[in-house]
Amino acid sequence: MLEVNIRNPHDKQLFADAFRQKTNANNVYMCIGTDKVFSDSLGPRVGTLLNLQMSSPLFVYGLCDQNITAENLCESYDFIRTMHPDSKIVVVDAGVGEEVQLGKVQLCDGGILPGAATNKNLPQIGDVGIVGIVAERGMADFYTLNSSKDKLVGEVAQFIADAILYAEKANSAAV
């Protein structure tokens, strides 16, 4: 697993290069979360940014107005896997950590285990996982509403979207 800090100016390139090595030109993005909870809105924000900023078409599921949550996660994942059987599924989700991890982004093989922070019993999904740490451990912080949390989630979302778009551009140029 690679963990980078969005505040380190060199980490975006490091993350994009590592992401590119784990993926190919045939990626599908599954962005998990809901825009109804600030901390949990990271996935849909990334999905929406990808849709708004991409120069070539990408398959992105999970947007601010079309959320993928615990309620529809399994059926959404099955649908994506059926529609894109030869694609790598990249899962983007919010995560919790220690205070020193806030603003860090993790990249891992084998997808992610969504809902672990909120004690949900969900299956591991995806081929590649991207988790942005946007709240401290504990249910109270995850559901806290404040402008600094909204700013952090927005910054992490933009970091992830920028890195993905850079890697996608490099992947498509290599084809």
N, C-alpha and C positions, 0 to 999 in steps of 0.2 A: 504494500500500500504506500502511496505517495501522499504526503500532507504538505500543503503550501499555505502561505499567508497572503491574503489579498493585499496587504499593505506593503509587501516587499516588491519593489518594482521589477525584479528579475524573475519572480515566481510565476507570473502569467505565461511567459515564454516557456519556462520549465514545465509547467502544467500542460500547455498546449502540445509541446513536443512529446511528452509522456503519453498524453491522450491519443495523439496521432499514431503512436507505436502500438497501441492496444486496439485500434479501430481500423476501418478501411473506408472506401468510398461508398459503402452500402450500409450505412447506419440508419437506425430508426431511434427516435428519442421518445422516451416515456417519462413525463415530468409529473411527479406525484405531489399532491397537496391540495389545499383549498385556499382561496383568496379570502375566506371568512376569518382566518386566524393569521395574524402577521407572521409569526414564526413558521407556520406551515405553508406560507404562500411562496416559498422559494421556488419550488418546482414549477408551478404555473407561471410565475414571473419569468423564469428562464425560458419556458416554452413559448411564451408570448414574445419575448425579445428575439428568440431565434426566428419566429415567423415574421417579425417586423424587419429584421436586419439581414436576412439571408439573401445572397445574390443568386444562388441556384436553389432549386426546390429541395427541401428536406421533408421527410415524414416526421412530424412532431405531434405527439398526442399528450394532452394535458396542458390546457391554456387557462388564462384567468377566467374566461367565461365557459370553459368546458373542463371541469376539474376531474382528476382521477384521485379518488379517496379510498379509504378502507372498504367502503360499501360497494364500489365497483371495480376494485383493483384486480381481482382474479379474472373476471369476465373481460376486462380491458386487456390484460396481459395475454389471455388466450386468443382474443381477437387479433392483437398485434402480431403474435407468433404465427397465427394462421395466415394473415394477410402478407406477412413478410418472412417466409420460412428460411430464407437464405441470408437474412440481414442480422447484423449485430444489434442487439437491443441495449441501448444506453439508458440507464435509469438515473434520473436526477431527483434528489429528495433533500429535505432539510434534516439536520441532525442536532443533537445536543452534545455538550461536552463540558469540560472544566472551563472556568473563566478565561484561562490563558489560551484556550483553543478557539474562542470566539473570533470569527473572521477567517478561519482556516477552511480549506477545501480539501477533501480527501478523494483520491482516485483509486479504485480497486478493481481487481479482476473478479469475475463470478457474480456480478450484480450486487444487490443489497438485500437486507432484511428490513423492509419498511415497517413502520409502526412500533419498532422496538422501544423508542423513547417514550411512547405513550401506553406501553404495556399491551399493545394489540398483538394478537396471535395471527400473523400473516406469513405466507410462504416467501422464501427467497426468490427474487425475480431478477431477470436481466443477465447480460453477458459482461457488461462493464458498469460499474457504479460510480456516481459522483454525488458526494454528500457535502453540503455546506453547513458548517457549524454556526448556528445563528441564535442559540439559546443555551443557558446553563442547565445542567442536569436538574430534574425536578419539574413536576407538572406545573407549578405556579409560574415559573419563568417562561415556559413554552407558551402559555396562554396570556401572558402579560401584554398589555397594549400601551405602547409609548412611541414617541417620534424617533428616539434613538434606535429602537429595535427596527422600526420601519426603514430607517436609513441604512442600517447594517444589512438587512435582508436585500434591499435594493442594490447595495454595493457588491454583495456576494453574487447576486443574480447576474449583474452586468459582467463581473469577472468571469464567471462560468460561461456565459453566452459568448463573450469575446474570444475566449480560449477555444471553444467549440468551433466557432466560425473560422478562426484562423486555421485550425486543424482540418476542417472540411475543405477549405480552399486549397490547402497543401495536398490533401488526399486526392481531390479531383484533378489537380494539375499533374499529379503523378500517374494518372490513369491513361 
